[in-house]
Amino acid sequence: MINLRACKSCNTVTDQPKCPRCGGEVSREWQGYLVVIDPEKSEIARKMGIRAAGRYALRVK
Ligand SMILES: [Zn+2]
C-alpha cells in the first residue's frame, strides 16, 4: 500500500496522482483502510458520508 494515496476531499484511496472520483488533491499521508461494499449497510460509511462502494482512507492529512 506504499504507493497508494488518498483523496483529501472524499477519502477515496487511489494509485492515481488525482482522485478518480472527484478530481481532488491526493495525499500520501493517510491512515486506516476501509473497504465499503454496501454503503447503505455500513455504519462507518454513513458516518463518513460515503455514498458509493469503494476503498477509502479513514484519515487523510
Ligand atoms: Zn476525491
N, CA, C, O and the ligand as a Tripos MOL2 file, in Angstrom:
@<TRIPOS>MOLECULE
protein
  245   243    62     0     0
PROTEIN
NO_CHARGES

@<TRIPOS>ATOM
      1 N           0.8250   -1.2130    0.0000 N.3       1 MET1
      2 CA          0.0000    0.0000    0.0000 C.3       1 MET1
      3 C           0.8570    1.2600    0.0000 C.2       1 MET1
      4 O           0.3350    2.3650    0.1470 O.2       1 MET1
      5 N           2.1720    1.1000   -0.1650 N.am      2 ILE2
      6 CA          3.0860    2.2350   -0.0980 C.3       2 ILE2
      7 C           2.7780    3.2810   -1.1760 C.2       2 ILE2
      8 O           2.8720    4.4840   -0.9320 O.2       2 ILE2
      9 N           2.4120    2.8050   -2.3600 N.am      3 ASN3
     10 CA          2.1800    3.7410   -3.4540 C.3       3 ASN3
     11 C           0.7640    4.3000   -3.5050 C.2       3 ASN3
     12 O           0.4360    5.1120   -4.3710 O.2       3 ASN3
     13 N          -0.0530    3.8670   -2.5890 N.am      4 LEU4
     14 CA         -1.4250    4.3450   -2.6090 C.3       4 LEU4
     15 C          -1.5460    5.7180   -1.9470 C.2       4 LEU4
     16 O          -0.8370    6.0450   -0.9950 O.2       4 LEU4
     17 N          -2.4650    6.4990   -2.4860 N.am      5 ARG5
     18 CA         -2.7340    7.8310   -1.9290 C.3       5 ARG5
     19 C          -4.2150    7.9340   -1.6220 C.2       5 ARG5
     20 O          -5.0200    7.1250   -2.0850 O.2       5 ARG5
     21 N          -4.5580    8.9260   -0.8460 N.am      6 ALA6
     22 CA         -5.9650    9.1220   -0.5140 C.3       6 ALA6
     23 C          -6.3910   10.5460   -0.8210 C.2       6 ALA6
     24 O          -5.6310   11.4940   -0.6270 O.2       6 ALA6
     25 N          -7.6100   10.6790   -1.3000 N.am      7 CYS7
     26 CA         -8.1480   11.9910   -1.6610 C.3       7 CYS7
     27 C          -8.4320   12.8120   -0.4100 C.2       7 CYS7
     28 O          -8.9780   12.3100    0.5730 O.2       7 CYS7
     29 N          -8.0500   14.0800   -0.4660 N.am      8 LYS8
     30 CA         -8.2580   14.9480    0.6930 C.3       8 LYS8
     31 C          -9.7090   15.3700    0.8500 C.2       8 LYS8
     32 O         -10.1220   15.7700    1.9390 O.2       8 LYS8
     33 N         -10.4720   15.2870   -0.2020 N.am      9 SER9
     34 CA        -11.8660   15.7230   -0.0410 C.3       9 SER9
     35 C         -12.8560   14.5710    0.1280 C.2       9 SER9
     36 O         -13.7950   14.6900    0.9150 O.2       9 SER9
     37 N         -12.6690   13.4510   -0.5950 N.am     10 CYS10
     38 CA        -13.6620   12.3830   -0.4440 C.3      10 CYS10
     39 C         -13.0840   11.1010    0.1580 C.2      10 CYS10
     40 O         -13.8080   10.1200    0.3270 O.2      10 CYS10
     41 N         -11.7770   11.0980    0.4870 N.am     11 ASN11
     42 CA        -11.1120    9.9770    1.1570 C.3      11 ASN11
     43 C         -10.9240    8.7230    0.2990 C.2      11 ASN11
     44 O         -10.4780    7.6980    0.8130 O.2      11 ASN11
     45 N         -11.2450    8.7800   -0.9690 N.am     12 THR12
     46 CA        -11.0420    7.6320   -1.8450 C.3      12 THR12
     47 C          -9.5570    7.2870   -1.9320 C.2      12 THR12
     48 O          -8.7150    8.1670   -2.1090 O.2      12 THR12
     49 N          -9.2460    5.9960   -1.8050 N.am     13 VAL13
     50 CA         -7.8620    5.5430   -1.9400 C.3      13 VAL13
     51 C          -7.5990    5.1980   -3.4050 C.2      13 VAL13
     52 O          -8.3910    4.5080   -4.0460 O.2      13 VAL13
     53 N          -6.4870    5.6850   -3.9150 N.am     14 THR14
     54 CA         -6.1800    5.5030   -5.3250 C.3      14 THR14
     55 C          -4.6780    5.4030   -5.5440 C.2      14 THR14
     56 O          -3.8890    5.7790   -4.6770 O.2      14 THR14
     57 N          -4.2840    4.8920   -6.7110 N.am     15 ASP15
     58 CA         -2.8610    4.9360   -7.0640 C.3      15 ASP15
     59 C          -2.6200    6.0070   -8.1350 C.2      15 ASP15
     60 O          -1.5270    6.1040   -8.6930 O.2      15 ASP15
     61 N          -3.6400    6.7980   -8.4100 N.am     16 GLN16
     62 CA         -3.5390    7.8660   -9.4020 C.3      16 GLN16
     63 C          -3.0440    9.1620   -8.7490 C.2      16 GLN16
     64 O          -3.1970    9.3490   -7.5420 O.2      16 GLN16
     65 N          -2.4490   10.0560   -9.5520 N.am     17 PRO17
     66 CA         -1.9830   11.3350   -8.9990 C.3      17 PRO17
     67 C          -3.1230   12.2900   -8.6450 C.2      17 PRO17
     68 O          -2.9180   13.2840   -7.9490 O.2      17 PRO17
     69 N          -4.3110   11.9800   -9.1260 N.am     18 LYS18
     70 CA         -5.5020   12.7720   -8.7910 C.3      18 LYS18
     71 C          -6.6240   11.8150   -8.4350 C.2      18 LYS18
     72 O          -6.6140   10.6570   -8.8530 O.2      18 LYS18
     73 N          -7.5820   12.2900   -7.6730 N.am     19 CYS19
     74 CA         -8.6960   11.4260   -7.2970 C.3      19 CYS19
     75 C          -9.5610   11.0880   -8.5080 C.2      19 CYS19
     76 O         -10.0350   11.9900   -9.1990 O.2      19 CYS19
     77 N          -9.7720    9.7910   -8.7740 N.am     20 PRO20
     78 CA        -10.5780    9.3920   -9.9300 C.3      20 PRO20
     79 C         -12.0710    9.6600   -9.7310 C.2      20 PRO20
     80 O         -12.8420    9.6970  -10.6900 O.2      20 PRO20
     81 N         -12.4610    9.8450   -8.4760 N.am     21 ARG21
     82 CA        -13.8810   10.0510   -8.2000 C.3      21 ARG21
     83 C         -14.2930   11.5210   -8.2740 C.2      21 ARG21
     84 O         -15.2870   11.8610   -8.9150 O.2      21 ARG21
     85 N         -13.5220   12.3880   -7.6170 N.am     22 CYS22
     86 CA        -13.9270   13.8000   -7.5730 C.3      22 CYS22
     87 C         -12.8900   14.7350   -8.1870 C.2      22 CYS22
     88 O         -13.1270   15.9390   -8.2910 O.2      22 CYS22
     89 N         -11.7370   14.1890   -8.5960 N.am     23 GLY23
     90 CA        -10.7140   15.0270   -9.2110 C.3      23 GLY23
     91 C          -9.9340   15.8550   -8.1990 C.2      23 GLY23
     92 O          -9.1770   16.7540   -8.5640 O.2      23 GLY23
     93 N         -10.1320   15.5370   -6.9240 N.am     24 GLY24
     94 CA         -9.4820   16.3120   -5.8630 C.3      24 GLY24
     95 C          -8.0200   15.9500   -5.6660 C.2      24 GLY24
     96 O          -7.4990   15.0120   -6.2690 O.2      24 GLY24
     97 N          -7.3790   16.7220   -4.8050 N.am     25 GLU25
     98 CA         -5.9730   16.5320   -4.4780 C.3      25 GLU25
     99 C          -5.8040   15.2640   -3.6390 C.2      25 GLU25
    100 O          -6.6280   14.9770   -2.7700 O.2      25 GLU25
    101 N          -4.7350   14.5060   -3.9000 N.am     26 VAL26
    102 CA         -4.4930   13.2990   -3.1220 C.3      26 VAL26
    103 C          -3.2580   13.4730   -2.2520 C.2      26 VAL26
    104 O          -2.3820   14.2860   -2.5490 O.2      26 VAL26
    105 N          -3.1990   12.6940   -1.1710 N.am     27 SER27
    106 CA         -2.0980   12.7880   -0.2190 C.3      27 SER27
    107 C          -1.5400   11.4070    0.0710 C.2      27 SER27
    108 O          -2.2740   10.4190    0.1000 O.2      27 SER27
    109 N          -0.2290   11.3500    0.2850 N.am     28 ARG28
    110 CA          0.3890   10.0780    0.6730 C.3      28 ARG28
    111 C           0.2510    9.8420    2.1620 C.2      28 ARG28
    112 O           0.4490    8.7270    2.6450 O.2      28 ARG28
    113 N          -0.0850   10.8850    2.8810 N.am     29 GLU29
    114 CA         -0.1910   10.7580    4.3410 C.3      29 GLU29
    115 C          -1.6250   10.4820    4.7530 C.2      29 GLU29
    116 O          -2.4350   11.3890    4.9450 O.2      29 GLU29
    117 N          -1.9050    9.2030    4.8800 N.am     30 TRP30
    118 CA         -3.2530    8.8310    5.2910 C.3      30 TRP30
    119 C          -3.1790    7.5970    6.1560 C.2      30 TRP30
    120 O          -2.1820    6.8740    6.1390 O.2      30 TRP30
    121 N          -4.2270    7.3550    6.9100 N.am     31 GLN31
    122 CA         -4.2570    6.2290    7.8440 C.3      31 GLN31
    123 C          -5.5840    5.5030    7.7620 C.2      31 GLN31
    124 O          -6.6250    6.0900    7.4660 O.2      31 GLN31
    125 N          -5.5170    4.2270    8.0280 N.am     32 GLY32
    126 CA         -6.7340    3.4270    8.0900 C.3      32 GLY32
    127 C          -7.2380    3.0900    6.7030 C.2      32 GLY32
    128 O          -7.2610    3.9390    5.8120 O.2      32 GLY32
    129 N          -7.6350    1.8580    6.5320 N.am     33 TYR33
    130 CA         -8.0750    1.4140    5.2260 C.3      33 TYR33
    131 C          -9.4770    0.8410    5.3610 C.2      33 TYR33
    132 O          -9.7150   -0.0750    6.1480 O.2      33 TYR33
    133 N         -10.3890    1.3850    4.5920 N.am     34 LEU34
    134 CA        -11.7810    0.9630    4.7100 C.3      34 LEU34
    135 C         -12.3090    0.5500    3.3440 C.2      34 LEU34
    136 O         -12.2710    1.3220    2.3860 O.2      34 LEU34
    137 N         -12.8000   -0.6770    3.2730 N.am     35 VAL35
    138 CA        -13.4150   -1.1310    2.0280 C.3      35 VAL35
    139 C         -14.9280   -1.1040    2.2190 C.2      35 VAL35
    140 O         -15.4690   -1.7940    3.0830 O.2      35 VAL35
    141 N         -15.5870   -0.3150    1.4170 N.am     36 VAL36
    142 CA        -17.0390   -0.2100    1.5030 C.3      36 VAL36
    143 C         -17.6570   -0.9810    0.3370 C.2      36 VAL36
    144 O         -17.4270   -0.6730   -0.8330 O.2      36 VAL36
    145 N         -18.4390   -1.9800    0.6930 N.am     37 ILE37
    146 CA        -19.1000   -2.7760   -0.3390 C.3      37 ILE37
    147 C         -20.5410   -2.3010   -0.4990 C.2      37 ILE37
    148 O         -21.0410   -2.1230   -1.6090 O.2      37 ILE37
    149 N         -21.1920   -2.1020    0.6500 N.am     38 ASP38
    150 CA        -22.5670   -1.6230    0.6280 C.3      38 ASP38
    151 C         -22.6990   -0.4250    1.5670 C.2      38 ASP38
    152 O         -22.9320   -0.6060    2.7620 O.2      38 ASP38
    153 N         -22.5540    0.7960    1.0450 N.am     39 PRO39
    154 CA        -22.5620    1.9880    1.9000 C.3      39 PRO39
    155 C         -23.8500    2.1590    2.7000 C.2      39 PRO39
    156 O         -23.8360    2.7680    3.7690 O.2      39 PRO39
    157 N         -24.9530    1.6310    2.1980 N.am     40 GLU40
    158 CA        -26.2360    1.7420    2.9090 C.3      40 GLU40
    159 C         -26.2050    0.9630    4.2220 C.2      40 GLU40
    160 O         -26.8500    1.3470    5.1980 O.2      40 GLU40
    161 N         -25.4520   -0.1290    4.2340 N.am     41 LYS41
    162 CA        -25.4440   -1.0060    5.3990 C.3      41 LYS41
    163 C         -24.2370   -0.8090    6.2940 C.2      41 LYS41
    164 O         -24.1500   -1.4250    7.3570 O.2      41 LYS41
    165 N         -23.2990    0.0420    5.8830 N.am     42 SER42
    166 CA        -22.0960    0.2690    6.6700 C.3      42 SER42
    167 C         -22.2460    1.5050    7.5400 C.2      42 SER42
    168 O         -22.4470    2.6120    7.0410 O.2      42 SER42
    169 N         -22.1440    1.3010    8.8580 N.am     43 GLU43
    170 CA        -22.2990    2.4140    9.7880 C.3      43 GLU43
    171 C         -21.1590    3.4200    9.6270 C.2      43 GLU43
    172 O         -21.3770    4.6300    9.6750 O.2      43 GLU43
    173 N         -19.9440    2.9070    9.4370 N.am     44 ILE44
    174 CA        -18.7820    3.7940    9.2550 C.3      44 ILE44
    175 C         -18.9530    4.6310    7.9940 C.2      44 ILE44
    176 O         -18.6730    5.8290    7.9890 O.2      44 ILE44
    177 N         -19.4090    3.9930    6.9360 N.am     45 ALA45
    178 CA        -19.6140    4.7060    5.6740 C.3      45 ALA45
    179 C         -20.6320    5.8300    5.8580 C.2      45 ALA45
    180 O         -20.4540    6.9350    5.3450 O.2      45 ALA45
    181 N         -21.6830    5.5360    6.5860 N.am     46 ARG46
    182 CA        -22.7020    6.5670    6.8130 C.3      46 ARG46
    183 C         -22.1250    7.7260    7.6080 C.2      46 ARG46
    184 O         -22.3740    8.8900    7.2920 O.2      46 ARG46
    185 N         -21.3480    7.4030    8.6480 N.am     47 LYS47
    186 CA        -20.7340    8.4380    9.4720 C.3      47 LYS47
    187 C         -19.7960    9.3280    8.6700 C.2      47 LYS47
    188 O         -19.7000   10.5320    8.9060 O.2      47 LYS47
    189 N         -19.1070    8.7090    7.7160 N.am     48 MET48
    190 CA        -18.1440    9.4510    6.9170 C.3      48 MET48
    191 C         -18.7880   10.1180    5.7050 C.2      48 MET48
    192 O         -18.1230   10.8490    4.9710 O.2      48 MET48
    193 N         -20.0590    9.8700    5.4990 N.am     49 GLY49
    194 CA        -20.7420   10.4780    4.3650 C.3      49 GLY49
    195 C         -20.4330    9.8050    3.0400 C.2      49 GLY49
    196 O         -20.5620   10.4110    1.9760 O.2      49 GLY49
    197 N         -20.0210    8.5330    3.1170 N.am     50 ILE50
    198 CA        -19.6970    7.7990    1.8910 C.3      50 ILE50
    199 C         -20.9730    7.2420    1.2660 C.2      50 ILE50
    200 O         -21.7650    6.5750    1.9310 O.2      50 ILE50
    201 N         -21.1560    7.5230   -0.0070 N.am     51 ARG51
    202 CA        -22.3780    7.0620   -0.6650 C.3      51 ARG51
    203 C         -22.1110    6.0990   -1.8030 C.2      51 ARG51
    204 O         -23.0490    5.6490   -2.4600 O.2      51 ARG51
    205 N         -20.8470    5.7700   -2.0520 N.am     52 ALA52
    206 CA        -20.5270    4.8470   -3.1370 C.3      52 ALA52
    207 C         -19.5690    3.7760   -2.6340 C.2      52 ALA52
    208 O         -18.7380    4.0360   -1.7640 O.2      52 ALA52
    209 N         -19.6890    2.5750   -3.1810 N.am     53 ALA53
    210 CA        -18.7780    1.4950   -2.8250 C.3      53 ALA53
    211 C         -17.3710    1.8470   -3.2920 C.2      53 ALA53
    212 O         -17.1930    2.5270   -4.3030 O.2      53 ALA53
    213 N         -16.3760    1.3760   -2.5440 N.am     54 GLY54
    214 CA        -15.0100    1.6650   -2.9500 C.3      54 GLY54
    215 C         -14.0470    1.5110   -1.7940 C.2      54 GLY54
    216 O         -14.4070    1.0180   -0.7260 O.2      54 GLY54
    217 N         -12.8110    1.9430   -2.0240 N.am     55 ARG55
    218 CA        -11.7760    1.8720   -0.9940 C.3      55 ARG55
    219 C         -11.5400    3.2750   -0.4600 C.2      55 ARG55
    220 O         -11.3940    4.2240   -1.2300 O.2      55 ARG55
    221 N         -11.5030    3.4010    0.8520 N.am     56 TYR56
    222 CA        -11.3660    4.7140    1.4600 C.3      56 TYR56
    223 C         -10.3350    4.7160    2.5830 C.2      56 TYR56
    224 O         -10.0630    3.6860    3.2000 O.2      56 TYR56
    225 N          -9.7750    5.8800    2.8320 N.am     57 ALA57
    226 CA         -8.9070    6.0650    3.9910 C.3      57 ALA57
    227 C          -9.7550    6.6260    5.1210 C.2      57 ALA57
    228 O         -10.6680    7.4190    4.8940 O.2      57 ALA57
    229 N          -9.4430    6.2070    6.3370 N.am     58 LEU58
    230 CA        -10.1980    6.7090    7.4770 C.3      58 LEU58
    231 C          -9.7650    8.1410    7.8190 C.2      58 LEU58
    232 O         -10.5780    8.9660    8.2370 O.2      58 LEU58
    233 N          -8.4970    8.4100    7.6360 N.am     59 ARG59
    234 CA         -7.9760    9.7400    7.9630 C.3      59 ARG59
    235 C          -6.9750   10.1670    6.9040 C.2      59 ARG59
    236 O          -6.0770    9.3990    6.5570 O.2      59 ARG59
    237 N          -7.1120   11.3550    6.3970 N.am     60 VAL60
    238 CA         -6.1760   11.8860    5.4090 C.3      60 VAL60
    239 C          -5.5960   13.1850    5.9300 C.2      60 VAL60
    240 O          -6.3260   14.0730    6.3690 O.2      60 VAL60
    241 N          -4.2660   13.2890    5.8780 N.am     61 LYS61
    242 CA         -3.6190   14.5230    6.3610 C.3      61 LYS61
    243 C          -3.5430   15.5490    5.2450 C.2      61 LYS61
    244 O          -3.0340   16.6500    5.4530 O.2      61 LYS61
    245 ZN        -11.9450   12.5400   -4.1470 Zn       62 ZN62
@<TRIPOS>BOND
     1     1     2 1
     2     2     3 1
     3     3     4 2
     4     3     5 am
     5     5     6 1
     6     6     7 1
     7     7     8 2
     8     7     9 am
     9     9    10 1
    10    10    11 1
    11    11    12 2
    12    11    13 am
    13    13    14 1
    14    14    15 1
    15    15    16 2
    16    15    17 am
    17    17    18 1
    18    18    19 1
    19    19    20 2
    20    19    21 am
    21    21    22 1
    22    22    23 1
    23    23    24 2
    24    23    25 am
    25    25    26 1
    26    26    27 1
    27    27    28 2
    28    27    29 am
    29    29    30 1
    30    30    31 1
    31    31    32 2
    32    31    33 am
    33    33    34 1
    34    34    35 1
    35    35    36 2
    36    35    37 am
    37    37    38 1
    38    38    39 1
    39    39    40 2
    40    39    41 am
    41    41    42 1
    42    42    43 1
    43    43    44 2
    44    43    45 am
    45    45    46 1
    46    46    47 1
    47    47    48 2
    48    47    49 am
    49    49    50 1
    50    50    51 1
    51    51    52 2
    52    51    53 am
    53    53    54 1
    54    54    55 1
    55    55    56 2
    56    55    57 am
    57    57    58 1
    58    58    59 1
    59    59    60 2
    60    59    61 am
    61    61    62 1
    62    62    63 1
    63    63    64 2
    64    63    65 am
    65    65    66 1
    66    66    67 1
    67    67    68 2
    68    67    69 am
    69    69    70 1
    70    70    71 1
    71    71    72 2
    72    71    73 am
    73    73    74 1
    74    74    75 1
    75    75    76 2
    76    75    77 am
    77    77    78 1
    78    78    79 1
    79    79    80 2
    80    79    81 am
    81    81    82 1
    82    82    83 1
    83    83    84 2
    84    83    85 am
    85    85    86 1
    86    86    87 1
    87    87    88 2
    88    87    89 am
    89    89    90 1
    90    90    91 1
    91    91    92 2
    92    91    93 am
    93    93    94 1
    94    94    95 1
    95    95    96 2
    96    95    97 am
    97    97    98 1
    98    98    99 1
    99    99   100 2
   100    99   101 am
   101   101   102 1
   102   102   103 1
   103   103   104 2
   104   103   105 am
   105   105   106 1
   106   106   107 1
   107   107   108 2
   108   107   109 am
   109   109   110 1
   110   110   111 1
   111   111   112 2
   112   111   113 am
   113   113   114 1
   114   114   115 1
   115   115   116 2
   116   115   117 am
   117   117   118 1
   118   118   119 1
   119   119   120 2
   120   119   121 am
   121   121   122 1
   122   122   123 1
   123   123   124 2
   124   123   125 am
   125   125   126 1
   126   126   127 1
   127   127   128 2
   128   127   129 am
   129   129   130 1
   130   130   131 1
   131   131   132 2
   132   131   133 am
   133   133   134 1
   134   134   135 1
   135   135   136 2
   136   135   137 am
   137   137   138 1
   138   138   139 1
   139   139   140 2
   140   139   141 am
   141   141   142 1
   142   142   143 1
   143   143   144 2
   144   143   145 am
   145   145   146 1
   146   146   147 1
   147   147   148 2
   148   147   149 am
   149   149   150 1
   150   150   151 1
   151   151   152 2
   152   151   153 am
   153   153   154 1
   154   154   155 1
   155   155   156 2
   156   155   157 am
   157   157   158 1
   158   158   159 1
   159   159   160 2
   160   159   161 am
   161   161   162 1
   162   162   163 1
   163   163   164 2
   164   163   165 am
   165   165   166 1
   166   166   167 1
   167   167   168 2
   168   167   169 am
   169   169   170 1
   170   170   171 1
   171   171   172 2
   172   171   173 am
   173   173   174 1
   174   174   175 1
   175   175   176 2
   176   175   177 am
   177   177   178 1
   178   178   179 1
   179   179   180 2
   180   179   181 am
   181   181   182 1
   182   182   183 1
   183   183   184 2
   184   183   185 am
   185   185   186 1
   186   186   187 1
   187   187   188 2
   188   187   189 am
   189   189   190 1
   190   190   191 1
   191   191   192 2
   192   191   193 am
   193   193   194 1
   194   194   195 1
   195   195   196 2
   196   195   197 am
   197   197   198 1
   198   198   199 1
   199   199   200 2
   200   199   201 am
   201   201   202 1
   202   202   203 1
   203   203   204 2
   204   203   205 am
   205   205   206 1
   206   206   207 1
   207   207   208 2
   208   207   209 am
   209   209   210 1
   210   210   211 1
   211   211   212 2
   212   211   213 am
   213   213   214 1
   214   214   215 1
   215   215   216 2
   216   215   217 am
   217   217   218 1
   218   218   219 1
   219   219   220 2
   220   219   221 am
   221   221   222 1
   222   222   223 1
   223   223   224 2
   224   223   225 am
   225   225   226 1
   226   226   227 1
   227   227   228 2
   228   227   229 am
   229   229   230 1
   230   230   231 1
   231   231   232 2
   232   231   233 am
   233   233   234 1
   234   234   235 1
   235   235   236 2
   236   235   237 am
   237   237   238 1
   238   238   239 1
   239   239   240 2
   240   239   241 am
   241   241   242 1
   242   242   243 1
   243   243   244 2
@<TRIPOS>SUBSTRUCTURE
     1 MET1         2 RESIDUE 1 A MET
     2 ILE2         6 RESIDUE 1 A ILE
     3 ASN3        10 RESIDUE 1 A ASN
     4 LEU4        14 RESIDUE 1 A LEU
     5 ARG5        18 RESIDUE 1 A ARG
     6 ALA6        22 RESIDUE 1 A ALA
     7 CYS7        26 RESIDUE 1 A CYS
     8 LYS8        30 RESIDUE 1 A LYS
     9 SER9        34 RESIDUE 1 A SER
    10 CYS10       38 RESIDUE 1 A CYS
    11 ASN11       42 RESIDUE 1 A ASN
    12 THR12       46 RESIDUE 1 A THR
    13 VAL13       50 RESIDUE 1 A VAL
    14 THR14       54 RESIDUE 1 A THR
    15 ASP15       58 RESIDUE 1 A ASP
    16 GLN16       62 RESIDUE 1 A GLN
    17 PRO17       66 RESIDUE 1 A PRO
    18 LYS18       70 RESIDUE 1 A LYS
    19 CYS19       74 RESIDUE 1 A CYS
    20 PRO20       78 RESIDUE 1 A PRO
    21 ARG21       82 RESIDUE 1 A ARG
    22 CYS22       86 RESIDUE 1 A CYS
    23 GLY23       90 RESIDUE 1 A GLY
    24 GLY24       94 RESIDUE 1 A GLY
    25 GLU25       98 RESIDUE 1 A GLU
    26 VAL26      102 RESIDUE 1 A VAL
    27 SER27      106 RESIDUE 1 A SER
    28 ARG28      110 RESIDUE 1 A ARG
    29 GLU29      114 RESIDUE 1 A GLU
    30 TRP30      118 RESIDUE 1 A TRP
    31 GLN31      122 RESIDUE 1 A GLN
    32 GLY32      126 RESIDUE 1 A GLY
    33 TYR33      130 RESIDUE 1 A TYR
    34 LEU34      134 RESIDUE 1 A LEU
    35 VAL35      138 RESIDUE 1 A VAL
    36 VAL36      142 RESIDUE 1 A VAL
    37 ILE37      146 RESIDUE 1 A ILE
    38 ASP38      150 RESIDUE 1 A ASP
    39 PRO39      154 RESIDUE 1 A PRO
    40 GLU40      158 RESIDUE 1 A GLU
    41 LYS41      162 RESIDUE 1 A LYS
    42 SER42      166 RESIDUE 1 A SER
    43 GLU43      170 RESIDUE 1 A GLU
    44 ILE44      174 RESIDUE 1 A ILE
    45 ALA45      178 RESIDUE 1 A ALA
    46 ARG46      182 RESIDUE 1 A ARG
    47 LYS47      186 RESIDUE 1 A LYS
    48 MET48      190 RESIDUE 1 A MET
    49 GLY49      194 RESIDUE 1 A GLY
    50 ILE50      198 RESIDUE 1 A ILE
    51 ARG51      202 RESIDUE 1 A ARG
    52 ALA52      206 RESIDUE 1 A ALA
    53 ALA53      210 RESIDUE 1 A ALA
    54 GLY54      214 RESIDUE 1 A GLY
    55 ARG55      218 RESIDUE 1 A ARG
    56 TYR56      222 RESIDUE 1 A TYR
    57 ALA57      226 RESIDUE 1 A ALA
    58 LEU58      230 RESIDUE 1 A LEU
    59 ARG59      234 RESIDUE 1 A ARG
    60 VAL60      238 RESIDUE 1 A VAL
    61 LYS61      242 RESIDUE 1 A LYS
    62 ZN62       245 GROUP 0 **** ****
